Amino acid sequence: MFFKNCIKPDSGDFACEREQMVREQLEFRGIKNRAVLEAMLTVPRHLFVPEHLRKYAHYDGPLAIGEGQTISQPYMVALMVEALEPQAGDWILEVGTGSGYAAAVLSRIVSRVFTVERHRSLALGAVRRFRLLGYDNIDVYVGDGTKGWPAEALFDGILVSAAAPAIPASLRNQLKPGGCLVIPVGGRGYQELLRLRLERDGSSVQDSLGAVQFVPLVGEEGWNTEY
């Protein structure tokens, strides 16, 4: 990827920090999808973290965003989005909007993003950021993300940004044949990041993308409580 010669880091728009993040945290670790790299170079990550944490926005790890939730590590966002194999015309469902960062990244790649968040305050904050940035191809719904978004299904891909004890049946049923569902599955401490690909004949293939640690996916088809 072509990078500018950044001389003045932390200039206010954090462009140099984003370039360094993409180069050192994403490309160095093997993220190859050019659309994903371009999207993460473009989306202003610092606007998706609390103002007092903006100087840490491009830190190689998660950050707290309120309501006991986090914005995922940049590499984890890139890994999950790349695993979806997103295409320009896709409709993608994201479960767990949080601050809206992953939905914003996806919106720079695909046609439509539908994102569900159970915390109204986080959802409203994400909507404000999307409007500020002019990202008008993202729809936000406040509700139980484990049930997906039936009114807009089927989806070309589903990304779940919280950990479930098992893959929710509702989400699997809202995936188009040929699509991918990426979700952390396991206990409350550590999980395995799984990718489920639904084949054209209705069968599915599942593979592991490694060990991860996410906040719990709370809802009817997830955990009963956060703790």
WOZIBEL-V343767 format. One line per field, one symbol per residue. phi: phi as a letter, one per 30 degrees, with the letter a starting at -180 (. if undefined). A space follows every 50 residues. Layout:
phi=???
This chain:
phi=.dcdddccdhdjchddddededdcccedcjdcddddddddddddeddcbe edcddcecddldbdbjhicbcdeeddedddddddhdcecdcccccjdhdj dddddeddccdbbcbcbdceddddddeddddedidcccccbcldddcibe dcdccdabcccaccdadddddedccdejdbccadbldddbbcdcbccddd djdbbbbccjdbbbdddclecbddbdb
